[in-house]
Amino acid sequence: MADPNGWLLLCRAVRFGDTDAAGVMHFTRLLSWC
């Protein structure tokens, strides 16, 4: 299981729309490379 600090950062990132959108774009880009 991930460390508490990692989960806090993850939850905090999901809270912010910009960070969430950036994560989705990065994930989509990774899928495109596959």
C-alpha positions in Angstrom: 0.0 0.0 0.0 1.2 3.5 -0.9 2.4 5.8 1.8 -0.1 8.3 3.4 1.8 11.3 1.9 1.3 9.8 -1.5 -2.4 9.3 -0.9 -2.7 12.9 0.3 -1.0 14.2 -2.9 -3.2 11.9 -5.0 -6.4 13.2 -3.3 -5.2 16.8 -3.6 -4.4 16.3 -7.3 -7.9 14.9 -7.9 -9.4 17.9 -6.1 -7.7 20.3 -8.6 -9.3 20.2 -12.1 -6.0 21.4 -13.8 -3.9 18.6 -12.3 -6.6 16.0 -13.0 -6.9 17.1 -16.6 -3.2 17.0 -17.0 -3.1 13.5 -15.6 -5.8 12.4 -18.0 -3.9 13.9 -21.0 -0.7 12.2 -19.9 -2.5 8.9 -19.5 -4.1 9.2 -22.9 -0.7 10.0 -24.4 0.7 6.9 -22.8 -2.1 4.8 -24.3 -1.4 6.3 -27.7 2.3 5.2 -27.5 1.2 1.6 -26.9 
